[in-house]
Amino acid sequence: MDDLDPYTRPTDGLVIPPGGGRTLRTAAQQVTFKVTGAHSTVASTFEVVVPPGFDVGAHAHSRSEELFYLLEGELDVMAFEPKVRTLDDWREWESPSGQRHMRATAGTMILVPPGCPHAFANPTGRPARMLFQAAPPPDHERYFEELLELLNSGGGIDPAAVQELRVRYDIEQLTPLRHSPPAQTPMADARVTDAKVTS
């Protein structure tokens, strides 16, 4: 076998070992890029660790379809258009058919079509881990990368810059993103690590 980068031959498959992929870490999330737009024309795939106290906030995408599969832990989740889009807590929302948020456990899958409000939050004391796909690629990859740059820029978070980033990457934030970690959880610095990828 030659020493070519595994991504330079699109006819080859891609094998990502456990722990493999490029990982972005912030105090609010850990996202590992498993399959990117460099590998697939269909979807980007990520492994996401959601820490205790994190609430992504209800949001919608006009162009993207997303799929979430909970691997371990528990999350409060929702994926429906509510009767009324209140601006504070999506857990109070109800759909015209009576749907409300639910507590997802390992094995739960959530499919989110374009335009559908959705959210997840970790109200427990333990991290949750999920597989996340976003189609088409590479919008979510670029969003995660640019968000990390903003968080690492120093001088505090600029809400206007974050909002501009969300608009650029088709994220309509409907309720606030929140992160209230338990007191014993140290706030980690945002950072990027690379792990070995083979094909």
N, C-alpha and C positions, 0 to 999 in steps of 0.2 A: 504494500500500500504506500502511496506517495504521501508527502507532507503537506498537501494542499489544505487550506482552510476548509472545514467541512461545509461551509455555507457557499462556497464557490461553485459547487456542482448541484444545480437544482434538480437533477434527475435522481440524486441520492436521497434516501430518507434521513430522518434526524432522530437520534437517540439521546435523550437527556437523562443522565443518571440521577438518582436521588441527591438532592442538594445542589444539582447543576443549574446553571443559568446565571444571569447577571442580576444581583440583588440591590435594590434601593431601600435604604432604611431611614425612617424618620421616627420621631417619638409617637406619631399617630398611626403608622402603618409600616409593614415590611412587604415589598412587592418584588417577586422574582420573575424575571422575563424568561419564559420557557420557549415560546414560539413567537417570532416577530414577523413583521412585514417582509423582512429579508428571507424568510423561510416559507411563508404562506401568503397566498393572495386572498384567502378566505377570512381568516381571523387571527388576532393576536391572542396568545394564551399566557396567563400569569398564575402563579401561586401567591396568594395573599394571606398574610397573617394579620388578623384584626385584634388589637390589644383590648383589654378591658377598658370600658369607658369611652370607646370610639363610636361615634355616630356620623356616618357619611352624609346624613341629611337627605331628605327627599329631593330627587332631581330627575331630569328627563333629557333624552337625546333625540333630536329630530331625525338624524340619519343612522344612528348606530343600533344594532341589535346586540344584546348581551345575554350571557348565560353564566349562572353561578351554581357551583356544586359544592356543598359543605362537606369537607373531609373530616373535620373533627371540631369539637366544641359546640357552642350554641350561639345563635344570633337571632335577634328580632328582625323580621324581614317583611316587606310588602312589595307588590307589583300590581297596581291597579290605578285607574282614574277615580279619585274620590268625588263624592257629591259636591264637596266644597274644599278647595285648596287653601286651608288655613296656613298661616305663615310661621307658626311656631313648632308644634310637635306633630309629626306625621303619624305617631302611634294613636292619635285621636281620630284619624281619618277612617271613613267607611265608604265603600263603593255603593253604587245604586243597587247592586245585587246582594249587599250585606257583608261583603268581604271586609275583614279588618286585618291588621298585622298579625303575624303568627310567630311562635317560637320555633325556629328551624333547628334541627339536630343533624348529626352526621347522616349523609345520604339524601338530604333534601336538595332538590334542584329547582332553580328559579330561571325562567326564560322571560326576557324583557324585550318586547318588540319596540321599534322606533316610536317615539312619542309617549310611551307609557311611563308615568311616574313610578319610581322605585326607590327603595332605601334599605339599608341594613345598619344594625347597631349591635354592639356587644355589651349587654347589661350585666354580664357575669363577672366573676373575679378571675377567669382564666382566658388565655388567648384562644381564638378560633382560627381555623385554617380552611381556606377554600380555593378551589380552582375557578378561575374567572376567564371567560372568553369575550372578546369585543370584536365585532365585525362592522365594517371592514377595517383591516389594519391600515396604517400604523397610528391612528389618532391617539389612542390611549397610551401607547408607548411614549410618544412625544409629550403628551400631557404630563405623565409621571416624571419624565426627565426634566422638563422645564419647571415643574412645581418644585422639584428637589433643588434646582438652581436658585429659585426664589427663596426657599427656606434657608439655603446656605449663604445667601448674599450678605447677611449681617445687618445690624441696625433694625431688627424687628420685621415683622411681616407687613407688607404693604397690601391692604385689602383691595385697593383699586387694581393693582397688578395681578392679584389672584383672580379677581372678577374678569379682567380682560383675557387672562389665560383660559378661563372656563368658557367664555363666549367663543373664543377662537377655536376651541376644541369641542364645540357642540354640547356644552354642559349648561343646562338651565337649572340653576340651584333654586329649589322651591322652599326648603326649610334650611335652617343653618346647619353647617357642618360643625360638629362639636367633638372635643376630646377632653374628658375629665378623668385622667388616670387616677387610680387609687393612690393614696399618699405614699405607700411603700414602694411604688414603681418609679425608678429613676427615669428622668427625661433623657433619652439618648440623643446624641448629635445625629443629624442627617448625614448619611454616608452611602457610598456605593462600593460593592464588592463584586468580584468576578469569581465564578466557580467553573471548573472544567466542563466543557461540552464536547461530546463525541458523536460521531455519526457512523 
